[in-house]
């Protein structure tokens, strides 16, 4: 089954950069698609996520705000 992780963030967000690094590290060991969404390019995403970025979703389920729990995401991806 192909899994998809979406990272909601924006340019200049250091927590988003940290989340991206974590996701890339996990992607080196576990197969999943990684999509990035810039909340500055979509008014609805901006309203929804501005105070919470980065937000990480797995297969449509929002899992993490601000920080990625690498162990928890690894566990969910491996399930």
ZIJO-V656255 format. One line per field, one symbol per residue. ss: DSSP state (h for helix, s for strand, l for the rest). psi: psi as a letter, one per 30 degrees, with the letter a starting at -180 (. if undefined). A space follows every 50 residues. Layout:
ss: ???
psi: ???
This chain:
ss: lllssssssllllhhhhhhhhhhhhhhlllllsssssshhhlhhhhhhhl llllssssllsssssllllhhhhhhhhhl
psi: kkkkkkjkalkgjeeeeeeeeeeeeefffkklkkkkkjffgjeeeeeefe gflkkkkjhfjkekkekkjeeeeeeeef.
